[in-house]
Amino acid sequence: MAKGFVTRGVPLHGVGFEMHIDTTGYPTSSGLAQSIQALNALGLQVHITEMDVRLPVDSNENATAANLQAQAATYQRILTVCLQNPVPGSFPGYGAALPFDVNYQPKPAVASVLPWPWCHPI
C-alpha cells in the first residue's frame, strides 16, 4: 500500500507501527527488519508509535515470572531490530518527552499523574 501511495505521488513521509504483540515471536526479528528496510527504501521513515507486549495473567492480574522474562526478551528483541535499522526516536530539535529524565529520575510530570488510582508511587 505504501509503495502504491509513493508511486502515485501521495504525500507520505513515514509509517507508524502499532505493535500490540505477545511473546509468541511475531513479528519475527527478520520480518520486522525487512519491513523497516522496505519502507526506508521507499524514502519513508518508520516509527514505532505504540508498543506493548501482553501477557496472560491470573485472577489477581499477576503474570508468572517466566512470562515476565519472556516479555523482557520480546522488548529487547524489538529494540535490537530498531537499533540495527533507522527508526527515528524523536523529532529533530525535540526531546525530553517522557516523565523521567535521562537518568530515569522522575520529572514534575510524574507527580501530575500519581494521584490517579491506577498509578503507584515508584
Secondary structure, 3 states (H helix, E strand, C coil): CHHHHHHCCCCCCEEEEEEEECCCCCCCHHHHHHHHHHHHHCCCEEEEEEEEECCCCCCCCCCCHHHHHHHHHHHHHHHHHHHHCCCCCCCCCCCCCCCECCCCCECHHHHHHCCCCCCCCC
